[in-house]
Amino acid sequence: MPVNIDSWQFWALLSAFFAALTAIFAKVGIENVGSDFATFIRTAIILLVLGAILAATRQFESPAELSSRTWVFLTLSGLATGASWLCYFRALKIGQAAQVAPIDKLSVVLVAVFGAAFLGERLSATNWLGVGLIGAGAVLVAIRV
């Protein structure tokens, strides 16, 4: 089966793969440093790498040409991302990666609920069953018996 690098599925799977590596690398990396400072370092590295990618691929756009709506929602997204990363690194500092990551992935359930409630996205009964199973699975993986 050929790989279609233009498909959302390809990039979503890569995202999941790198998110898994993020948890493992971060758990080891925050061993001897504060979680907030570790988040700062991670963010600085992301900025440098993404800046290099944008420069190399000539994808920079003029910020002045963005609409105010775009600025508002990208700012809100950035604030939510920062808050998520701070909370995630703090949870990793305290807990085990195999417990923290599944609870973090409850975001999948919340995205489905928020997408339906605020964006008008429609999920079938089968889709909602999957969302429920993801939620149940995350909880089952996170609890230690």
Secondary structure as the mmCIF struct_conf table of DSSP 4:
data_model
#
loop_
_struct_conf.conf_type_id
_struct_conf.id
_struct_conf.beg_label_comp_id
_struct_conf.beg_label_asym_id
_struct_conf.beg_label_seq_id
_struct_conf.end_label_comp_id
_struct_conf.end_label_asym_id
_struct_conf.end_label_seq_id
TURN_TY1_P TURN_TY1_P1 ILE A 5 ASP A 6
BEND BEND1 SER A 7 SER A 7
HELX_RH_AL_P HELX_RH_AL_P1 TRP A 8 GLY A 29
TURN_TY1_P TURN_TY1_P2 ILE A 30 ASN A 32
BEND BEND2 VAL A 33 VAL A 33
HELX_RH_AL_P HELX_RH_AL_P2 SER A 35 THR A 57
TURN_TY1_P TURN_TY1_P3 ARG A 58 ARG A 58
HELX_RH_3T_P HELX_RH_3T_P1 PRO A 63 GLU A 65
BEND BEND3 LEU A 66 LEU A 66
HELX_RH_AL_P HELX_RH_AL_P3 SER A 68 ILE A 94
BEND BEND4 GLY A 95 GLY A 95
HELX_RH_AL_P HELX_RH_AL_P4 ALA A 97 ASP A 104
TURN_TY1_P TURN_TY1_P4 LYS A 105 LEU A 106
HELX_RH_AL_P HELX_RH_AL_P5 SER A 107 LEU A 119
HELX_RH_AL_P HELX_RH_AL_P6 ALA A 125 ALA A 142
#
